[in-house]
Amino acid sequence: MSKALSNLGLAMRAGKIVTGEEIVLKAVRSAQAKLVLLAGDASDNTQKKFRDKCGTYNIPLVIGFSRDILGASIGKDSRVVLAVTDKGFAEMISKQLGDKVGGGIID
């Protein structure tokens, strides 16, 4: 898991991460998002919103980590949702997370 988190930081430095609910939703709708990571401690409403939206647009979704871990991995304060906008980074992080991609929950 730590390798996936460090690669999130690398993607952030490369400018391939967007954060924030509305910005990520916009990226999902426009198919710019290649992978969405949602904090496991996000509200039920937020989790449902992103499950539905990612399912509709066929964007892989990973629910897990805490908002503090997600934020720290990209060098920011706590973040509830992140989207990877680069296909290469998304594939690399997906492989490292394994079967958690597609709505899987990470402990």
Salt bridges, closest charged atoms under 4 A:
GLU21 OE1 - LYS49 NZ 2.60
ASP41 OD1 - ARG67 NE 3.46
ASP52 OD2 - LYS48 NZ 2.59
ASP99 OD1 - LYS100 NZ 3.93
